[in-house]
Amino acid sequence: MAHLSRAHHAPFLFNRWAKYAPSSYHFKEINPFAKVQWTSQPYKDHNMPTIAPDAKPHVSLKTVTYMDDDRGIWHVIDAAGKTVGSVAMRVAKLLMGKHKVDYNPNIITGDSVIVVNAIHVTLRGHMWDTKAYKFNRRTHSRGPKIMTAKTMMYRNPSMVLNFAVKRMLPCNGLRNVRYKKLYVYPGAIHPHWGIPQVIVPRGKAKDPPVPPFTIHRALPAHDHTQDAAAPAAVAAQAS
């Protein structure tokens, strides 16, 4: 039996490598003079999640803070369109409590944070292909497991932001306690009962709330003696 030549083996090799996903995608024009030339996304537009056609018009409040007497302070953040690093940096400060005046690095003073729309975060440039996560496997014969950010987004969209926040927290005994206060969800709705949503239906515009104080010039003082004398003057004219 004659052996197959190299040309006969080529189609099998091409089919084998065709199973791997291509690199990241970008569909915008590249500006070589900009600070960031272009921003990629892990998948094509038709593979990214979209809004349901029968969904009601909604609007994002960006950030919502809720005070609960029993469970403390909660922050709900919409991560759609934001970079992984910017969201993780702000979330890490909220978990550590650096925004409070009584901050103490040795005490748990942080708040709980909920992040929604984690699947719509962005990375600059080629980071979907160059950002790698390493998982040590001491007992495995092949060594550590390495996967790119694109593969991580495919397997679990929440873990990209979870790893970014966890590695920004100080590596001490309080790290896991603070990390347990973080809840990341790929979708736009979180399941926590009693905590308001950051994605709300679009309604009529409400009047802005009256500020408790103002920096403008104070109004002139009102003379109450004239108000008391007005009814007496009206009674005198009537008589």
Secondary structure, DSSP 4 states (H G I P E B T S, - for coil): -PPP-HHHHHHHHHHHHTTS----B--SPP-TTSSS--EEBSS-GGGS----TTPPPEEE-SEEEEEETTTEEEEEEE-TT-BHHHHHHHHHHHHHTTTSTT--TTS----EEEEE-GGG-BEEBTHHHH-EEEE--TT-TT--EEEEHHHHHHH-HHHHHHHHHHTTS-SSTTHHHHHTTEEE-SSS----TTS--SEEE--PPPPPPPPS--SSPPPPPP-HHHHHHHHHHHHHHH-
